[in-house]
C-alpha cells in the first residue's frame, strides 16, 4: 500500500519503467556520445540504437505504433531527462520524432498518418517541423512562405531556416501563409523542388539546416488540418512538448553536478578534498537544491500537460524557463569548482556547458516566455479584481 505522499511526489510505475528503458538506451550510447554530440547529421548508430530500444514509439499515438493512446507529455519528459544527461544528440533525435510528427498525429489525413507515423515510431523516418525563416524567429506571423491550391495539389514556396533534422528528415511539416490565414503542409523531403543547405552551425553542434521550397507540389491531402489551422496545430505541438525541454535541462544539470562532485571529491588541495574546501560545498549544495526544485516543477507541469496540454501551457512555460535557467547556472558552477579542469576542451563538462546554453533560446526564449506569462498574470489579476 502506497502512502498519500508517495502518490503526490513519486512517479507512477509506468514512468519508472520508461526511465529504466531510457537508462539502458543511454548507457548503450555513452561510448559514442562525444562523437555523436559533435555530429551535424543524424548519427547512424544512435539512430539504430534508438530504433532497437523501441522508445521512439513514446512520441506517437498507440493507433500508429506508439506506446500510449495519445502522446503523454510526462512520458516524453522523463525519457528526455535521462537521455539528455548522456547525449544531447540522442535526446534531440528522440524528441524531434515527436515534435516533427505531432501535427500529423492530431490533424493529418488518415492516409498521411498511416503512411508516416508508424515509420516515425520505428525510426524508419526522421521527422522535422519547419516554422522559422531567415528573417523570422519568434514572430511567426511574419513568415513569407506561401501555400496555394491548384488542380488538387498544394504548391509550397518559401525558405525555412534553422530547421532541426534538415537534410536527414524524411518529411517536413511546413508552416506557411494560405490566403488570409496560416496552414501546415506535410512535404516529403524527396519531393521535387526541396533543397537543403547548411549555412549555420551552433556552439553545441546540431543537425541543422535551411530548407528551400521552390514551387513544391504535394497532394491536397498533405495539408495538415483545415486551411488556416496552422497556428492551432503548432500551439498544440508546443503545449505537448515544451515541458520536455525542461526535462532535458534537468537531466543535463544533473550530469554536470555529478561530474563536479566526482571531480571535487577526488581532488585535494591544501590537504583537503575540494568538495569540503572554501565555497565549493555551498556551490554544490545550491546546485543540488536548484535541480530538485526544477525537477519538481517539471514533473508537475509535465503531468498537467499530459492531462490537458493547452490548459496547462503556462505551467509548461514556467518549467521550461526555470529548468533551462537552472541548467545554465549549475553547469557554470560546475566549471567554476573544477577550475582549470572545467575549461579543458573536449571534456564532458565543456560539452555540457555548450549544450546548456541553447536551451534558453530554442522552443521559446526565456524573455519571450516571461513576457507571455506576465501578460497572462496581469489578465488573471484583472479578471479577479472585477469579480
KEKE-3310 file (N, C-alpha, C; in steps of 0.2 Angstrom, whole numbers, plus 5000, padded with zeros to 4 digits):
npx = (5004:5003:5008:4999:5008:5018:5010:5008:5021:5030:5034:5023:5023:5023:5030:5042:5047:5049:5059:5069:5071:5075:5087:5095:5096:5103:5115:5120:5123:5133:5147:5149:5144:5151:5156:5144:5138:5145:5141:5135:5125:5112:5117:5121:5123:5117:5104:5101:5102:5092:5081:5081:5078:5065:5060:5056:5043:5036:5033:5023:5005:4996:4988:4995:5007:5012:5016:5007:4989:4987:5000:5010:5015:5022:5028:5037:5045:5051:5059:5067:5074:5083:5090:5096:5106:5116:5118:5116:5113:5107:5096:5090:5087:5077:5067:5063:5057:5044:5040:5041:5032:5020:5010:5004:4999:4988:4981:4982:4978:4970:4977:4989:4993:4994:5004:5015:5017:5019:5031:5039:5038:5046:5058:5061:5058:5064:5058:5053:5050:5045:5046:5052:5061:5073:5073:5064:5059:5054:5042:5031:5020:5025:5030:5035:5033:5023:5007:4997:4982:4980:4972:4970:4981:4994:5004:5019:5030:5045:5057:5064:5073:5086:5082:5079:5085:5086:5090:5092:5079:5064:5053:5045:5035:5027:5025:5015:5009:4992:4981:4972:4976:4985:4993:4998:5008:5012:5027:5036:5053:5059:5053:5051:5059:5063:5076:5091:5102:5117:5120:5123:5130:5129:5135:5134:5135:5123:5110:5106:5099:5095:5079:5074:5060:5054:5042:5036:5026:5013:5001:4983:4979:4989:4989:4989:4976:4963:4962:4970:4972:4985:4992:4985:4988:5002:5003:4997:5007:5018:5012:5012:5025:5034:5037:5045:5057:5061:5063:5074:5084:5085:5090:5103:5108:5109:5119:5130:5132:5134:5147:5154:5154:5161:5173:5177:5177:5187:5199:5212:5216:5227:5228:5215:5199:5193:5179:5176:5181:5182:5171:5166:5158:5146:5142:5140:5130:5120:5117:5112:5100:5094:5092:5083:5072:5069:5066:5055:5045:5045:5041:5028:5022:5023:5015:5003:5002:5001:4988:4980:4986:4985:4978:4987:4998:5004:5011:5020:5027:5033:5040:5049:5057:5062:5069:5079:5086:5091:5099:5109:5115:5119:5129:5138:5143:5148:5159:5166:5170:5178:5189:5203:5202:5189:5189:5194:5196:5185:5182:5169:5162:5164:5157:5144:5143:5142:5131:5121:5118:5110:5098:5091:5086:5080:5064:5056:5062:5069:5065:5055:5045:5043:5038:5025:5020:5019:5009:4998:4997:4994:4982:4974:4974:4967:4955:4951:4950:4939:4928)
npy = (4994:5011:5027:5042:5053:5047:5045:5058:5063:5054:5046:5037:5019:5015:5026:5025:5013:5017:5026:5017:5010:5020:5023:5011:5013:5025:5021:5012:5021:5029:5027:5032:5045:5057:5059:5058:5069:5079:5079:5084:5078:5065:5053:5037:5026:5030:5032:5019:5012:5019:5016:5002:5001:5004:5015:5027:5025:5031:5044:5044:5041:5027:5020:5021:5013:5018:5020:5025:5029:5042:5055:5056:5069:5068:5056:5058:5068:5062:5053:5061:5067:5058:5054:5066:5069:5061:5061:5074:5073:5061:5064:5074:5068:5059:5067:5075:5066:5066:5080:5084:5076:5077:5086:5080:5068:5074:5081:5076:5068:5052:5044:5050:5049:5035:5032:5039:5039:5026:5024:5034:5030:5019:5024:5023:5034:5050:5064:5081:5099:5113:5129:5142:5156:5164:5178:5178:5173:5172:5179:5173:5176:5184:5176:5172:5161:5153:5145:5137:5131:5121:5113:5101:5100:5105:5119:5124:5137:5144:5149:5141:5141:5137:5124:5110:5094:5095:5090:5077:5073:5064:5070:5086:5096:5110:5127:5139:5154:5154:5160:5172:5166:5154:5139:5122:5110:5094:5090:5079:5075:5071:5076:5085:5100:5103:5108:5107:5117:5121:5133:5137:5133:5128:5133:5121:5108:5103:5094:5103:5115:5124:5125:5125:5128:5127:5130:5118:5104:5095:5082:5087:5081:5082:5093:5098:5096:5109:5122:5137:5132:5132:5138:5134:5121:5121:5127:5117:5107:5113:5115:5102:5097:5107:5106:5095:5100:5106:5094:5088:5098:5097:5084:5087:5096:5088:5079:5088:5092:5079:5077:5087:5084:5072:5076:5086:5078:5069:5076:5084:5099:5109:5099:5094:5088:5095:5096:5099:5112:5129:5139:5129:5118:5124:5129:5117:5111:5121:5119:5106:5108:5118:5110:5100:5108:5112:5100:5096:5105:5103:5090:5091:5100:5093:5082:5089:5094:5082:5078:5089:5098:5111:5119:5119:5125:5137:5132:5123:5132:5139:5129:5126:5138:5139:5127:5127:5139:5136:5125:5131:5139:5129:5122:5131:5134:5121:5121:5132:5126:5116:5122:5125:5112:5112:5119:5112:5108:5097:5090:5082:5091:5103:5100:5099:5112:5119:5114:5117:5131:5134:5130:5139:5147:5140:5133:5143:5157:5163:5176:5179:5170:5174:5186:5183:5175:5186:5194:5185:5184:5197:5198:5188:5194:5206:5200:5194:5205:5211:5203)
npz = (5000:4995:5002:5004:5002:4993:4982:4979:4976:4970:4955:4945:4942:4928:4922:4929:4924:4911:4913:4916:4904:4897:4903:4900:4886:4885:4892:4882:4872:4878:4875:4863:4864:4864:4851:4844:4848:4842:4830:4814:4807:4808:4818:4813:4821:4833:4830:4826:4838:4845:4838:4840:4854:4855:4861:4853:4850:4860:4856:4847:4844:4850:4841:4829:4831:4843:4861:4870:4871:4867:4864:4878:4889:4901:4900:4889:4894:4905:4899:4891:4901:4906:4894:4889:4899:4895:4881:4870:4857:4855:4863:4856:4843:4848:4854:4843:4835:4840:4840:4827:4821:4828:4823:4812:4819:4826:4816:4803:4788:4786:4777:4776:4790:4792:4783:4788:4802:4809:4803:4809:4823:4822:4819:4806:4798:4799:4807:4805:4809:4801:4804:4807:4798:4788:4791:4801:4818:4833:4829:4821:4814:4804:4793:4777:4768:4756:4753:4741:4733:4719:4705:4713:4720:4732:4732:4737:4742:4748:4761:4774:4789:4800:4804:4813:4810:4796:4781:4784:4788:4783:4780:4781:4791:4786:4790:4783:4774:4769:4759:4768:4780:4790:4787:4789:4780:4775:4768:4759:4760:4748:4738:4722:4720:4733:4742:4752:4763:4772:4781:4793:4810:4827:4843:4851:4842:4830:4822:4809:4797:4782:4773:4757:4747:4732:4723:4727:4724:4732:4736:4739:4751:4759:4766:4783:4794:4793:4781:4787:4800:4805:4815:4826:4827:4828:4840:4848:4847:4853:4866:4870:4870:4875:4889:4889:4886:4898:4905:4899:4902:4915:4916:4910:4919:4930:4926:4925:4938:4944:4938:4943:4957:4957:4953:4962:4974:4972:4971:4979:4988:4998:5007:5009:5002:4988:4988:5001:5003:5006:4997:4989:4994:4997:4984:4977:4985:4983:4969:4969:4976:4968:4956:4961:4964:4951:4945:4952:4949:4935:4933:4939:4930:4918:4921:4922:4909:4902:4905:4900:4888:4882:4892:4902:4898:4903:4914:4909:4902:4912:4918:4908:4907:4921:4922:4912:4914:4927:4923:4916:4926:4935:4927:4925:4938:4940:4931:4937:4950:4946:4942:4932:4926:4922:4911:4900:4884:4875:4885:4896:4904:4897:4885:4891:4895:4883:4878:4886:4885:4872:4876:4883:4873:4861:4856:4862:4869:4884:4888:4879:4883:4897:4895:4889:4900:4909:4904:4904:4918:4922:4916:4923:4935:4933:4929:4941:4950:4945:4950)
capx = (5000:5007:5006:4997:5014:5021:5005:5009:5028:5033:5032:5020:5027:5024:5035:5049:5049:5052:5066:5074:5072:5079:5094:5098:5097:5108:5121:5122:5126:5138:5153:5149:5141:5155:5156:5138:5136:5148:5139:5130:5119:5109:5122:5118:5122:5112:5098:5099:5100:5085:5076:5081:5075:5058:5057:5053:5036:5033:5032:5017:4999:4996:4985:5000:5013:5015:5016:5001:4984:4989:5006:5010:5020:5026:5032:5042:5049:5056:5064:5072:5079:5088:5094:5100:5111:5121:5120:5111:5111:5102:5090:5087:5084:5071:5062:5061:5052:5038:5039:5041:5026:5014:5004:5001:4995:4982:4977:4984:4973:4971:4982:4996:4995:4996:5010:5021:5018:5022:5038:5042:5038:5051:5064:5062:5058:5066:5053:5055:5045:5049:5042:5056:5064:5079:5071:5058:5060:5048:5036:5029:5015:5028:5033:5033:5032:5016:5004:4991:4980:4979:4971:4970:4988:4996:5010:5023:5036:5047:5063:5064:5079:5087:5077:5082:5085:5086:5095:5091:5072:5061:5047:5044:5029:5029:5020:5015:5003:4987:4976:4972:4977:4992:4992:5003:5008:5017:5031:5041:5060:5061:5048:5055:5059:5065:5083:5093:5108:5119:5124:5125:5131:5129:5140:5133:5133:5116:5108:5103:5100:5089:5075:5071:5054:5054:5036:5035:5019:5011:4993:4979:4978:4995:4988:4988:4971:4960:4966:4970:4973:4992:4995:4982:4992:5009:5002:4996:5013:5021:5009:5013:5032:5038:5039:5050:5064:5063:5066:5081:5088:5086:5095:5109:5111:5111:5125:5135:5133:5138:5154:5158:5155:5166:5180:5179:5178:5193:5205:5213:5220:5229:5226:5208:5196:5190:5172:5175:5185:5180:5164:5164:5152:5140:5140:5137:5123:5115:5116:5108:5094:5091:5090:5077:5067:5067:5063:5048:5041:5045:5036:5021:5020:5023:5009:4997:5002:4998:4980:4977:4992:4984:4976:4992:5004:5008:5015:5025:5032:5037:5045:5055:5061:5065:5074:5084:5090:5095:5104:5115:5118:5123:5134:5143:5146:5152:5165:5170:5173:5183:5194:5206:5199:5182:5190:5198:5192:5184:5180:5162:5159:5164:5152:5138:5142:5140:5124:5116:5117:5105:5091:5087:5083:5075:5057:5054:5067:5067:5062:5048:5041:5042:5033:5019:5017:5017:5003:4993:4997:4990:4975:4971:4973:4961:4948:4949:4948:4932:4923)
capy = (5000:5017:5032:5048:5056:5044:5047:5065:5065:5049:5044:5030:5013:5015:5031:5022:5008:5021:5028:5011:5009:5026:5022:5006:5016:5030:5018:5009:5026:5033:5026:5036:5051:5063:5059:5059:5076:5084:5077:5089:5074:5060:5048:5031:5021:5032:5031:5012:5010:5022:5011:4995:5002:5005:5021:5032:5024:5035:5050:5044:5038:5019:5018:5021:5010:5021:5017:5027:5031:5049:5056:5058:5074:5066:5051:5061:5072:5058:5050:5066:5069:5053:5054:5072:5068:5057:5063:5079:5071:5056:5067:5078:5063:5056:5072:5078:5062:5068:5087:5084:5072:5078:5089:5074:5064:5077:5084:5073:5064:5045:5041:5053:5046:5028:5032:5041:5039:5020:5024:5038:5026:5014:5027:5022:5040:5055:5069:5088:5104:5119:5135:5149:5158:5168:5184:5177:5169:5172:5182:5168:5178:5187:5172:5173:5155:5153:5139:5138:5125:5121:5107:5096:5099:5111:5122:5127:5141:5148:5147:5139:5142:5134:5118:5104:5087:5097:5086:5070:5071:5061:5074:5092:5099:5116:5132:5144:5158:5152:5166:5176:5163:5151:5132:5117:5105:5089:5090:5074:5078:5068:5080:5090:5107:5104:5108:5109:5120:5121:5139:5139:5128:5132:5131:5114:5105:5101:5093:5110:5117:5128:5121:5129:5125:5130:5128:5111:5101:5089:5081:5091:5078:5083:5099:5095:5100:5113:5129:5142:5130:5130:5140:5130:5114:5122:5128:5111:5104:5117:5113:5095:5095:5112:5104:5090:5103:5106:5088:5088:5103:5094:5079:5090:5099:5083:5076:5092:5091:5073:5077:5092:5081:5067:5079:5089:5073:5065:5080:5088:5105:5111:5093:5093:5087:5101:5096:5102:5117:5136:5140:5124:5114:5128:5129:5110:5111:5125:5116:5101:5111:5120:5104:5097:5112:5112:5093:5095:5109:5100:5084:5094:5103:5088:5078:5093:5094:5075:5079:5095:5102:5119:5122:5120:5128:5141:5128:5120:5138:5141:5124:5127:5144:5138:5122:5129:5144:5132:5121:5136:5141:5123:5120:5137:5132:5115:5124:5136:5122:5112:5126:5124:5106:5114:5123:5108:5107:5090:5086:5081:5097:5108:5098:5101:5119:5122:5111:5120:5137:5135:5128:5145:5150:5136:5132:5149:5161:5164:5183:5179:5166:5178:5192:5180:5174:5192:5196:5181:5185:5203:5197:5185:5199:5210:5196:5193:5211:5213:5199)
capz = (5000:4995:5006:5000:5000:4988:4977:4977:4975:4966:4948:4944:4940:4921:4921:4931:4919:4905:4915:4916:4897:4894:4906:4896:4880:4886:4893:4876:4868:4881:4872:4857:4865:4862:4844:4841:4850:4838:4823:4810:4804:4812:4819:4811:4827:4838:4827:4826:4845:4847:4835:4843:4860:4855:4864:4849:4850:4865:4853:4843:4847:4850:4835:4824:4834:4849:4867:4874:4867:4864:4867:4885:4890:4906:4897:4885:4898:4909:4894:4889:4907:4906:4888:4889:4904:4892:4874:4868:4850:4856:4866:4850:4839:4851:4855:4836:4832:4842:4839:4820:4819:4831:4819:4808:4823:4828:4811:4797:4784:4788:4773:4778:4796:4791:4779:4791:4809:4811:4801:4814:4829:4822:4817:4799:4795:4803:4807:4806:4809:4798:4806:4806:4792:4789:4795:4806:4823:4837:4826:4816:4809:4799:4788:4770:4764:4754:4751:4737:4730:4711:4702:4718:4723:4736:4730:4743:4740:4753:4763:4781:4792:4807:4805:4816:4806:4789:4777:4786:4788:4778:4779:4785:4792:4784:4791:4778:4773:4764:4759:4774:4786:4790:4787:4789:4775:4775:4762:4759:4758:4742:4733:4718:4722:4740:4743:4759:4763:4779:4781:4800:4815:4833:4848:4853:4836:4830:4815:4807:4790:4779:4768:4752:4744:4726:4720:4728:4724:4735:4735:4743:4757:4763:4771:4790:4797:4788:4779:4792:4806:4806:4822:4831:4827:4831:4848:4852:4847:4858:4873:4872:4870:4878:4895:4889:4886:4905:4907:4896:4905:4922:4915:4909:4925:4935:4924:4927:4945:4945:4936:4948:4963:4956:4952:4969:4979:4971:4970:4985:4988:5005:5011:5009:4996:4985:4990:5008:5004:5004:4994:4985:4997:4996:4977:4976:4988:4980:4963:4971:4978:4962:4952:4964:4963:4944:4943:4955:4944:4928:4934:4940:4923:4913:4922:4920:4901:4900:4906:4896:4886:4881:4898:4907:4894:4907:4919:4905:4900:4919:4919:4903:4909:4927:4922:4907:4918:4932:4920:4914:4932:4938:4923:4926:4944:4939:4928:4942:4956:4943:4940:4925:4923:4919:4904:4895:4878:4873:4892:4897:4907:4892:4881:4894:4896:4877:4876:4891:4883:4868:4879:4885:4867:4857:4859:4866:4873:4891:4888:4876:4888:4903:4893:4888:4906:4913:4901:4907:4925:4923:4914:4928:4941:4931:4930:4948:4953:4943:4952)
cpx = (5004:5004:5004:5003:5017:5016:5007:5016:5032:5030:5028:5024:5028:5030:5042:5051:5052:5058:5071:5076:5077:5087:5098:5100:5103:5115:5124:5125:5132:5144:5154:5146:5145:5155:5150:5136:5140:5146:5134:5125:5117:5114:5119:5118:5118:5105:5096:5098:5094:5080:5075:5078:5068:5055:5054:5046:5032:5030:5026:5011:4999:4993:4990:5007:5016:5014:5009:4995:4985:4996:5006:5016:5025:5031:5038:5047:5054:5061:5069:5077:5084:5093:5099:5106:5117:5123:5114:5109:5106:5095:5086:5083:5077:5065:5059:5056:5045:5036:5038:5034:5020:5008:5001:4997:4988:4978:4978:4978:4974:4976:4989:4998:4997:5002:5016:5022:5021:5030:5042:5043:5044:5058:5066:5062:5060:5061:5056:5049:5048:5044:5046:5059:5070:5078:5066:5060:5054:5042:5034:5024:5018:5031:5031:5032:5024:5014:4998:4989:4978:4978:4972:4977:4989:5003:5013:5029:5038:5054:5063:5071:5080:5083:5081:5080:5085:5092:5094:5084:5069:5055:5048:5037:5030:5024:5021:5009:4998:4981:4977:4975:4984:4990:4998:5002:5013:5021:5036:5048:5062:5057:5053:5054:5061:5073:5085:5100:5110:5123:5126:5126:5131:5134:5140:5131:5127:5115:5103:5104:5094:5086:5072:5066:5053:5048:5034:5027:5018:5003:4990:4979:4984:4994:4986:4982:4967:4964:4965:4971:4981:4994:4991:4986:4999:5008:5001:5002:5017:5019:5011:5020:5036:5041:5044:5057:5066:5066:5073:5086:5090:5091:5102:5112:5113:5118:5131:5137:5137:5145:5158:5159:5161:5173:5182:5180:5185:5199:5206:5217:5221:5227:5219:5204:5192:5182:5170:5179:5182:5173:5162:5158:5145:5137:5137:5130:5118:5113:5111:5101:5090:5088:5084:5071:5064:5064:5056:5043:5040:5040:5029:5018:5019:5016:5003:4996:4999:4990:4977:4983:4990:4982:4981:4999:5008:5013:5021:5030:5036:5042:5051:5059:5065:5071:5080:5089:5094:5100:5110:5118:5122:5129:5140:5146:5150:5159:5169:5173:5178:5189:5197:5204:5192:5183:5193:5193:5191:5182:5172:5159:5159:5159:5145:5137:5140:5133:5119:5114:5111:5098:5087:5084:5078:5069:5054:5059:5064:5063:5055:5043:5039:5037:5026:5016:5015:5010:4997:4992:4992:4983:4971:4969:4967:4955:4946:4947:4941:4926:4921)
cpy = (5006:5022:5038:5052:5053:5045:5054:5066:5060:5047:5037:5025:5014:5020:5028:5017:5011:5023:5023:5010:5014:5025:5017:5009:5020:5027:5015:5014:5030:5033:5030:5043:5057:5064:5061:5067:5081:5083:5083:5085:5069:5055:5041:5026:5023:5031:5023:5010:5013:5017:5005:4995:5002:5011:5027:5031:5028:5042:5050:5040:5030:5017:5017:5018:5013:5017:5019:5029:5037:5050:5059:5063:5072:5061:5053:5065:5068:5054:5055:5068:5064:5053:5060:5072:5064:5059:5068:5077:5066:5059:5071:5073:5061:5061:5075:5073:5064:5075:5088:5081:5073:5081:5084:5070:5067:5080:5081:5069:5057:5042:5043:5050:5039:5027:5033:5040:5032:5020:5029:5034:5021:5017:5026:5029:5045:5061:5076:5093:5110:5125:5142:5150:5163:5175:5184:5171:5168:5174:5178:5171:5182:5183:5173:5167:5155:5146:5140:5132:5126:5114:5101:5095:5106:5113:5126:5131:5145:5146:5146:5139:5139:5128:5112:5098:5089:5093:5078:5068:5068:5065:5081:5094:5107:5121:5137:5148:5155:5156:5170:5173:5159:5143:5128:5112:5101:5089:5084:5077:5076:5072:5085:5097:5108:5103:5110:5112:5120:5127:5140:5132:5132:5129:5124:5111:5102:5099:5099:5112:5122:5124:5126:5125:5129:5128:5121:5109:5095:5088:5085:5088:5079:5089:5095:5100:5104:5119:5134:5139:5129:5132:5136:5123:5115:5124:5122:5107:5107:5115:5106:5094:5101:5110:5099:5094:5104:5100:5087:5092:5100:5089:5081:5093:5094:5080:5081:5092:5085:5073:5082:5088:5075:5070:5082:5084:5069:5069:5084:5094:5107:5105:5091:5092:5093:5102:5099:5108:5124:5136:5134:5120:5118:5128:5122:5109:5115:5122:5110:5103:5114:5115:5101:5101:5112:5105:5093:5099:5106:5094:5086:5096:5098:5083:5082:5093:5087:5075:5083:5099:5109:5122:5123:5122:5133:5138:5125:5126:5139:5136:5125:5133:5142:5133:5124:5134:5140:5128:5125:5138:5135:5121:5125:5136:5126:5117:5127:5131:5118:5116:5125:5118:5107:5117:5119:5107:5099:5086:5086:5088:5103:5107:5100:5108:5122:5120:5115:5127:5138:5133:5134:5149:5146:5134:5137:5152:5163:5171:5183:5175:5170:5183:5189:5178:5180:5194:5191:5182:5192:5202:5193:5189:5203:5206:5195:5199:5213:5209:5201)
cpz = (5000:4999:5002:4998:4994:4981:4974:4974:4971:4959:4948:4941:4932:4919:4923:4927:4913:4907:4914:4909:4895:4897:4902:4889:4880:4888:4887:4871:4871:4878:4866:4857:4863:4855:4841:4842:4846:4831:4820:4806:4809:4812:4818:4817:4832:4836:4827:4833:4848:4844:4838:4850:4860:4858:4860:4849:4855:4862:4848:4846:4846:4844:4829:4826:4840:4855:4871:4869:4864:4868:4874:4887:4895:4904:4893:4889:4902:4905:4893:4895:4907:4900:4887:4894:4901:4885:4872:4861:4851:4859:4860:4845:4841:4851:4848:4833:4834:4840:4831:4817:4822:4828:4815:4813:4825:4822:4804:4794:4786:4784:4775:4785:4796:4788:4784:4798:4812:4809:4806:4821:4828:4820:4810:4795:4801:4802:4808:4805:4807:4799:4804:4800:4793:4792:4800:4811:4827:4834:4820:4811:4803:4793:4781:4765:4762:4752:4747:4734:4723:4709:4707:4721:4727:4733:4736:4741:4746:4756:4771:4783:4799:4809:4807:4811:4798:4786:4778:4787:4782:4776:4783:4785:4792:4786:4786:4777:4767:4764:4765:4780:4786:4791:4787:4784:4776:4768:4763:4757:4751:4736:4729:4720:4730:4740:4750:4759:4771:4781:4789:4804:4821:4838:4851:4846:4836:4823:4813:4800:4788:4774:4763:4748:4738:4722:4721:4728:4728:4735:4740:4750:4762:4767:4778:4793:4791:4787:4785:4799:4808:4813:4827:4832:4830:4838:4851:4852:4853:4865:4875:4873:4874:4885:4895:4888:4893:4907:4905:4900:4912:4921:4914:4915:4930:4933:4925:4934:4947:4944:4941:4955:4963:4956:4959:4974:4978:4971:4977:4984:4996:5009:5012:5003:4994:4987:4997:5009:5002:5002:4991:4988:4996:4989:4975:4979:4985:4973:4964:4972:4972:4957:4955:4963:4956:4942:4946:4950:4937:4928:4935:4933:4918:4914:4920:4912:4899:4900:4901:4894:4886:4888:4903:4903:4898:4912:4915:4903:4906:4920:4914:4905:4916:4926:4917:4911:4923:4929:4918:4920:4935:4934:4924:4933:4944:4936:4933:4947:4953:4941:4933:4922:4920:4912:4899:4889:4876:4880:4892:4899:4901:4887:4884:4894:4889:4876:4881:4888:4878:4871:4881:4879:4863:4860:4864:4871:4879:4891:4885:4880:4894:4901:4892:4895:4910:4910:4904:4915:4926:4921:4919:4934:4939:4931:4937:4952:4951:4946:4959)
residu = (UNK:UNK:UNK:UNK:UNK:UNK:UNK:UNK:UNK:UNK:UNK:UNK:UNK:UNK:UNK:UNK:UNK:UNK:UNK:UNK:UNK:UNK:UNK:UNK:UNK:UNK:UNK:UNK:UNK:UNK:UNK:UNK:UNK:UNK:UNK:UNK:UNK:UNK:UNK:UNK:UNK:UNK:UNK:UNK:UNK:UNK:UNK:UNK:UNK:UNK:UNK:UNK:UNK:UNK:UNK:UNK:UNK:UNK:UNK:UNK:UNK:UNK:UNK:UNK:UNK:UNK:UNK:UNK:UNK:UNK:UNK:UNK:UNK:UNK:UNK:UNK:UNK:UNK:UNK:UNK:UNK:UNK:UNK:UNK:UNK:UNK:UNK:UNK:UNK:UNK:UNK:UNK:UNK:UNK:UNK:UNK:UNK:UNK:UNK:UNK:UNK:UNK:UNK:UNK:UNK:UNK:UNK:UNK:UNK:UNK:UNK:UNK:UNK:UNK:UNK:UNK:UNK:UNK:UNK:UNK:UNK:UNK:UNK:UNK:UNK:UNK:UNK:UNK:UNK:UNK:UNK:UNK:UNK:UNK:UNK:UNK:UNK:UNK:UNK:UNK:UNK:UNK:UNK:UNK:UNK:UNK:UNK:UNK:UNK:UNK:UNK:UNK:UNK:UNK:UNK:UNK:UNK:UNK:UNK:UNK:UNK:UNK:UNK:UNK:UNK:UNK:UNK:UNK:UNK:UNK:UNK:UNK:UNK:UNK:UNK:UNK:UNK:UNK:UNK:UNK:UNK:UNK:UNK:UNK:UNK:UNK:UNK:UNK:UNK:UNK:UNK:UNK:UNK:UNK:UNK:UNK:UNK:UNK:UNK:UNK:UNK:UNK:UNK:UNK:UNK:UNK:UNK:UNK:UNK:UNK:UNK:UNK:UNK:UNK:UNK:UNK:UNK:UNK:UNK:UNK:UNK:UNK:UNK:UNK:UNK:UNK:UNK:UNK:UNK:UNK:UNK:UNK:UNK:UNK:UNK:UNK:UNK:UNK:UNK:UNK:UNK:UNK:UNK:UNK:UNK:UNK:UNK:UNK:UNK:UNK:UNK:UNK:UNK:UNK:UNK:UNK:UNK:UNK:UNK:UNK:UNK:UNK:UNK:UNK:UNK:UNK:UNK:UNK:UNK:UNK:UNK:UNK:UNK:UNK:UNK:UNK:UNK:UNK:UNK:UNK:UNK:UNK:UNK:UNK:UNK:UNK:UNK:UNK:UNK:UNK:UNK:UNK:UNK:UNK:UNK:UNK:UNK:UNK:UNK:UNK:UNK:UNK:UNK:UNK:UNK:UNK:UNK:UNK:UNK:UNK:UNK:UNK:UNK:UNK:UNK:UNK:UNK:UNK:UNK:UNK:UNK:UNK:UNK:UNK:UNK:UNK:UNK:UNK:UNK:UNK:UNK:UNK:UNK:UNK:UNK:UNK:UNK:UNK:UNK:UNK:UNK:UNK:UNK:UNK:UNK:UNK:UNK:UNK:UNK:UNK:UNK:UNK:UNK:UNK:UNK:UNK:UNK:UNK:UNK:UNK:UNK:UNK:UNK:UNK:UNK:UNK:UNK:UNK:UNK:UNK:UNK:UNK:UNK:UNK:UNK:UNK:UNK:UNK:UNK:UNK:UNK:UNK:UNK:UNK:UNK:UNK:UNK)
# end
